[in-house]
Amino acid sequence: MMNKYRNKKVTVNGITYDSKKEAQRHGVLKLLERAGEIYDLKLQEKFVLIPAQREPDTVGARGGVKKGKLIERECAYIADFVYKDSQGETVVEDTKGFRTTDYIIKRKLMLYVHGIRIIEI
């Protein structure tokens, strides 16, 4: 099934990727991990950029705390790959075919909020 950016989801070894490019990159990273060049490889890691915004909590009649009504959902970035390099530094990679405006804003927020520069493959 093609989406609006013309990439086709592909399943390799039971893992579904958003594109062939992403599946190929995961294969390369797994080889690098086996060779000891990188470690702690994770897929689809979530980074919260802006937490959810809620109204203040209230105390109910029986003393229980009731969470405030959700005003705005959290804004998060889901990285394709996160791993540690040989120096122990966290590396975040994203396989990109097309840079949306949402992605560009999230990339900037990743640097501002988490101090992480995303590597685009």
Secondary structure, 3 states (H helix, E strand, C coil): CECCCCCECEEECCEEECCHHHHHHHHHHHHHHHCCCCEEEEEEEEEEEECCEECCCEECCCCCEECCCEEECCEEEEEEEEEECCCCCEEEEECCCCCCHHHHHHHHHHHHHHCCCCEEC
